[in-house]
Amino acid sequence: MTKSDQNQVVRSLPLVVGTLAGCLLLANRLLTPDLTSAQSRSDALGVIVSAVLILTGLLWQQVQPRPPEQVDLIGEEGFELAPDLPNALKTELAWASHLLLTNTVTRSLIVWYDGKVLLRRGILPAKREVTPGSILQRVLDKQAPVYLVALKVYPGRIEFDYLPENTQGVICQPLGKQGVMILGANAPRSYTRQDETWIGAIAAKLEHTLEGGEERGERGEKAEGRRQEAEGGKAKS
């Protein structure tokens, strides 16, 4: 018996005991036509106790709902980084993905930026390419995360064919105007508010690094262009 099954048995115990006790009291009253005043008081007390047990069981069912069912995602464990990334960026992507995979319910993670996949980690399907669909495009346009709490109920789930086919929940977290971080979970409704805050903070750090790297790349291209022009001028002279 799993831990969740044990918890369910404990939550159901007051309801079962209260119902059983109430039925026994009713049977006792029907089978005993002549009751003394003391027996009547005992029956009344028993009814109160049974009602309290039943009410407690019903409240426990609402206050302590069953945790969402987890599944084994279909795919292979993997860790892939784009080969042309600077070493510092590779290190930061590895650090961020490790934190998310070990401290949240995330089981599959993809970082897509400027039209290409920078990182894939966790349980991964065979498909590597990411083609932004309507949901991803909305995240990029509005610069706001989208949390699909139960992916199977959303018609737009077909665009996430680069995640395991039985992914249960998805968060799409923007990385500025050019990128998005896609996180897949193995259970529906499993990300908490604290998880979402944590994911947003890590995404902000990655966004800052990626935009800084892009600016450094543009400065490097300009510097290289000036160097080539200078060398061309010297050659002519």
Residue pairs with C-beta under 8 A, 6 or more apart in sequence:
1 9
4 66
4 67
7 64
7 66
8 66
11 57
11 60
11 61
11 64
12 57
12 61
13 57
14 53
14 54
14 56
14 57
14 60
15 53
15 54
15 56
15 57
15 58
15 60
15 61
16 57
17 53
18 49
18 50
18 51
18 52
18 53
18 54
18 55
18 56
18 57
19 50
19 54
21 46
21 49
21 50
21 53
22 47
22 50
22 51
22 54
25 43
25 46
25 47
25 50
28 43
29 35
29 43
32 39
35 43
67 187
68 168
68 187
68 188
68 189
68 190
69 187
69 188
70 168
70 186
70 187
70 190
71 166
71 168
71 186
71 187
72 186
73 107
73 108
73 123
73 164
73 166
73 167
73 184
73 186
74 123
74 125
74 164
74 165
74 166
75 108
75 123
75 124
75 125
75 164
76 123
76 124
77 122
77 123
77 124
78 120
78 121
78 122
78 123
78 124
79 94
79 97
79 120
79 121
80 117
80 119
80 120
80 121
80 124
80 128
81 90
81 93
81 94
81 118
81 119
82 116
82 117
82 118
82 119
85 93
85 118
86 213
88 209
89 118
89 209
89 210
89 213
92 205
92 206
92 209
93 111
93 118
93 119
93 206
94 119
96 202
96 205
96 206
97 109
97 111
97 119
97 121
97 122
99 202
100 106
100 109
100 183
100 198
100 199
100 202
101 107
101 109
101 121
101 122
103 198
104 183
104 185
104 191
104 195
104 198
104 199
105 169
105 185
105 186
105 187
105 190
105 191
105 195
106 122
106 183
106 184
106 185
107 122
107 123
107 164
107 184
107 185
107 186
108 121
108 122
108 123
108 124
108 163
108 164
108 167
108 183
108 184
109 119
109 120
109 121
109 122
109 181
109 182
109 183
109 184
110 117
110 119
110 120
110 121
110 130
110 162
110 163
110 181
110 182
111 117
111 118
111 119
111 175
111 179
111 181
111 182
111 206
112 118
112 130
112 132
112 136
112 179
112 180
112 181
112 182
113 175
113 178
113 179
113 180
113 210
114 178
114 179
114 214
115 178
117 128
117 129
117 130
118 179
120 128
122 184
123 164
123 184
123 186
124 164
125 161
125 162
125 163
125 164
125 165
127 161
127 162
128 162
129 162
130 136
130 162
130 182
131 159
131 162
132 140
132 159
132 180
133 156
133 158
133 159
133 160
134 156
134 159
135 146
135 148
135 156
135 159
135 172
136 159
136 172
136 180
136 182
138 146
139 145
139 146
139 172
139 173
139 174
139 180
140 174
140 177
140 178
140 180
143 174
143 176
143 177
144 174
145 171
145 172
145 173
145 174
145 196
145 199
145 200
146 171
146 172
147 169
147 170
147 171
147 191
147 196
148 154
148 157
148 169
148 170
148 171
148 172
149 169
149 188
149 189
149 191
150 168
150 169
150 188
150 189
151 157
151 160
151 167
151 168
151 169
151 170
151 188
152 168
152 188
160 167
160 170
160 182
160 184
162 182
163 170
163 182
163 184
164 184
167 184
167 185
167 186
168 184
168 185
168 186
168 187
168 188
168 190
169 184
169 185
169 187
169 188
169 189
169 190
169 191
170 182
170 183
170 184
170 185
171 182
171 183
171 185
171 191
171 196
171 199
172 180
172 181
172 182
173 180
173 181
173 182
173 183
173 199
173 200
173 203
174 180
174 181
174 203
174 207
175 181
175 203
175 206
175 207
175 210
176 207
176 210
176 211
178 210
179 207
179 210
181 199
181 203
181 206
183 199
185 191
191 199
